[in-house]
């Protein structure tokens, strides 16, 4: 065998090794590309980012003016004139309406005439009293001179006492008549109805020409309200009322402008509920300034009571958080939970985190994650979870 004989063998050996390497590389590529797709294709990923988080109790409420008064009639009669219209601004003391004053003016005139008569009688009785006093003194002087009888002296003294009594009776009648006159004058004044407070006329329930009868009920003519401050009356279910406390922050939106938030502070929770169709609801009330009068009576408000709040917090979707048990184990700073984090090579890594404030959508991460990291928030449609999340232990 010549020295060149091994060369063909080496060539065949080299070709076989090269072929084996190509087969191994192809097999590795097939295994790689036939394996499970990357996390981005199988799972819904969410980026950890900073933001604000609120946990709220929601309820529906209605708006009412904080200060309002129903203006009614204090005397009966025909409503002769209404001087205002709905929506009109009025000042305190402004004339609102008039009731026909004919009967009340006649009573006042009658009382005044009676008073004049009684005072004239008082003047007459005063003159008679002076005469009785003179006669009584004269009879006493005569009896001292033994120029009259005892009976005449007694008669003069009796006449004097009677004159004094008649004057006292007339004075009492005059006082009574003056009191009646004041009542009649008040009724005459009540025929003109004035605004007890400044505000807006929000409703008129009586009609001009209508006869008002105060003997049966107190007829309401109109309502005046101060629209500069409104009260939000909210009905909260018994399941949520325990989470509310006076002084907590709240806000609401209206149906007409859901983008504008009206802030407020919960002021009062009424202890007595209202029951409708076996549903127990409690009234929670708070006031809100309304300087522009943008809020109106009977508006519907979607109210949010803020039970917890976090600002500039690291946030992840609630779907990314797995608690041990129902709500997780509480620590001094929060509750421990697990999340799946996307590593730099695309693999998923289980990581323990501490959770703070949560709501139904997001959770605040106190520790364990950094802004910009990605976590698994759920499965994409049409995929199955082959990783089989491991049960949490030691949490």
Buried (B, 14 or more C-beta within 10 A) or exposed (E): EEEEEEEEEEEEEEEEEEEEEEEEEEEEEEEEEEEEEEBEEBBBBBEBEEEEBBBBBEBEBBBBBBBBBBBBBBBBBEBBBBEBEEEBEBEEEBEBBBBBBEBBBEBBEEBBEBBEEBBEBBEEBBEBBEEBBEBBEBBEEBBEEEEBEEEBBEBBBEBBEBBBEBBEEBBEBBEEBBEBBEEBBEBBBBBBBBBEBBBBBBBBEBEEEEEBEBEEEEBBBBBBBBBBBBBBBBBBEEEBBEBBEEEBBBBBBBEEEEEEEBEBEBBEBEEEBEEEEEEBBBBBBBBBEBEEEBBBBEBBBBBBBBBBBBEEBBBBBBBBBBBBEEEBBEEEEBBBBBBBBBEEEEEBEEBEBBBBBBBEEBBBBBBBBEEEBBBBBBEEEEBEEEBEEEEBEEB
